[in-house]
Structures are given as C-alpha cells and as structure tokens.
Amino acid sequence: MSGEHGGFPRDPLRRTGRTSRMLKEARNAATVGNRVVVIAATEAHALQMEESFRGFAHEHLYEVEFLSLWRLRSHDFDWRTRKFRGDRETLVFIDHYALDKMTGRRRG
C-alpha cells in the first residue's frame, strides 16, 4: 500500500507547517494583548502544541489557553461562528486536525 497510511491515502498537506503557522498566528495575536484559545483534536495534541508554542513564544507569558475537543465540550462554544457564546473578544485558533475530526473528514 504505497502512499497509504492505515488504509487511507496519505494527506499531501502533512508536514507542511500548518500547525506551526497557526501557532505563530496565535502568538502574534496574543502579543498585542488579545485573549487566545487554541483548539486541538486530543488532549495529547493540546499538550504537544502548548509545548511547541512555548518555543515560539520565547518564554514570554501570553494569555493563551489550549483546549482539546473533549475539554471544549464543557465550554459554550458555537462551531458555526467559531466563538464562545457571550465572548466575542477571544480569538479562537482551531488546528486543522481538530477541524477535520469535527467535520468528519479523515486524513492520514
């Protein structure tokens, strides 16, 4: 099964830097004082992204929260607007893998 992973074709966008670019955008938004939430597919991925973010943040402290889809369930989040209900100020960044899981798309 050349070019396949787990019976599915490999995602040609894997390892292209989408998550790194998103984390840098989140850092830039937090740098100017915005409250930022980053949504990951799993708890393990949220922790991994938080660790990567610390490298991008150069040890500065920013108001950034990392949530997995599971932890997001306890928040009043509107997927249609991609905002927390009653909170229009917080900037939300959703990792592509979390978005794929929520929309039912399966990638490598």
N, C-alpha and C positions, 0 to 999 in steps of 0.2 A: 504494500500500500504506500508507494512512494508519494510524498507530498500530502499525506493524510495524517491526522492525529486523532486517535480514538475513534476511527471510522468516519471522521468528518474532515473535509478538506482543510488544510492549514489556512489560517487567516493571513492574507497577504499584507495586512496592516500591522501584524505582530512585530514587536521590537522596532517600531518606527518612532518612538518617543512621544506618543500621545499622552501618556500619563505624566511623564516628566514635564511636558509643555503645560499641561493643566495645573500641575503643582506650582510651577513658576508663575502662572497667571494668578493663582490663589495667593501666593506670596506677595506679588505686586499689588493686589487688591488690599491685602492686609497691611502692607507697608504704609498706605495712605490713611489708615485708621478704620477701614471697613471691618465689620464682623464677618467672618467667613466660615462656611461649613463645607467640608469635602465629604462626599458620599462614596463609599466603596462597596463592592459586592459582598465581601465577607469580613468578619472581624479580623482575621489574619491579614487580609489585604489592607484593611484600615490601619493596622499597626505598622505594616511594611511601608505604606505611603507616609505615615506620620514620621517614621524614621528617615525616609528619603527627604521629606520636607525640611527636617531639621538641618540637613546638609545644604539645601537651597537657601534656608533662612539665615545661614551663617551665625547660628547661635542667638539671633535676636528673638525676643519673645513677641509673638503676634497673637491676636485673638482669633485662633483657628481651631475648629473642632472637627474631628474625624469621626464619622459615623458609618457603621455597616448598615446594610439594608435591614438586618434584623433589629438593630438598635433604633433605626429610623421609625419603625412601627410604633414606638412609644411617643413619637412626636406628631404633631398635627401638620403633616406635610402634604401639599397639594401637588401631585405629579403633573397635572395639566399646566399649572403656572410655574411649577418648579420653585415654589416659595413655601415658607412656613406660614400657615394661616395666621393672620393678625400681625405678621412681621414682614414688612416689605423692604426693610433695610438690609437684612442679612443677605450676603451674596452666596449663592449655592453653586458649587462645582461638583459635577457628577462624573465619576470615572466611566470610561466607555464600557468596561466590563459590567459594571453595575447597571448601566443603561440597557445593555444587551439582555441581561437577566430579567429586567423589569419588562422589556418589550417582547420577551420570548425568543429573541434571536439567539442562535447558538453559534459560537465561534470557537475554533481550536482550542 
